[in-house]
Amino acid sequence: MARLVLRPLWLLYKETLTEHGVRDKRALRLAHVSFYEGANTLVRLLDHMIEQGNLDQVHKTVRDHARHLDAMYGEGPQPRTPNH
């Protein structure tokens, strides 16, 4: 079974913040809380969609967000595929 581990993702996010000049402890704490609240909300949303049997919508949501993140971080937009 796959596990969702957010700590490495948070560390990458934190590194990005500090590279862009955010070093204030208060700002980093707020970013930390916001990061985990956002992750928690996303997991709850996906869980709800799965409980409702919307697996196609879950897959589409994950694909769309992954494509968006790839574009943001320079990997370029991924081609859209209707079934995957």
N, C-alpha and C positions, 0 to 999 in steps of 0.2 A: 504494500500500500504506500502511495506517495504521501509525503509530509510537506506541509507548507511551512517554510522557515523564513521568517521575515527579517531576522537579525542581519544577515549579510546584505540584504536589500537596504535596510536602514543605514548600515555603515557606508554603502556606496552613496546613498542620498546625502548623508552627513559630509562625506568627503567632497561631494560636489558643492554643497553649501559653503564649506570652508574655503574651497578653491575660488569661490566667487566673493570672498570677503566677509562672510557671516561667521564671526568668531565669538560674539557676545553670548555668554552662557544662558541668559534669559531667552534670547532668540532661538538658540539651539534647543532649549527645553520645550519651547512652544512648537518648534518644528517637529520635535520628537513626538509630542502628544498628538499633533495634527496628523503625522504620518501613520501612527498606529490606529488612530480613530478612523482615518480613511480606509486603512486596510481592513479593520474590523467591519466597517460598513459594507465594503465590497464583498467580503466573505459571507456576511449575513444575506446580502442581496442574492448572491449566487446560490446559497443554500435554499433560499425561498424559491428561486426559480426552479431548482432541481426538485424540491418537494412538490411543486405544482406540475411537474412533468414537462417543463419547458426546456428539454435538453438541447434542442436545436437552437433556441434563443441563447442558452448558456454558451454553446460553442461559438455562435456568431459574436456574442459580446466579447469573449476572450480573444478571438481572432482580430476583431476590430481594434481592441485596445492594444494588442501586441503589435499590430501594424502601425498604429499611431506612435507607440513608444519607439519602434524601430526607426521610424521617420525622424523623430525628435533627436535620437542619439546617433544619427548619421549612417545607419545601416540601409537607408533608403526605403521607400515604400514598397511593400510586398504586393504582388498582384493579387487581386481578389479572385477567389475561387468559390463557386456557388455551393459546393458540397463539402468543403474541407475548411 
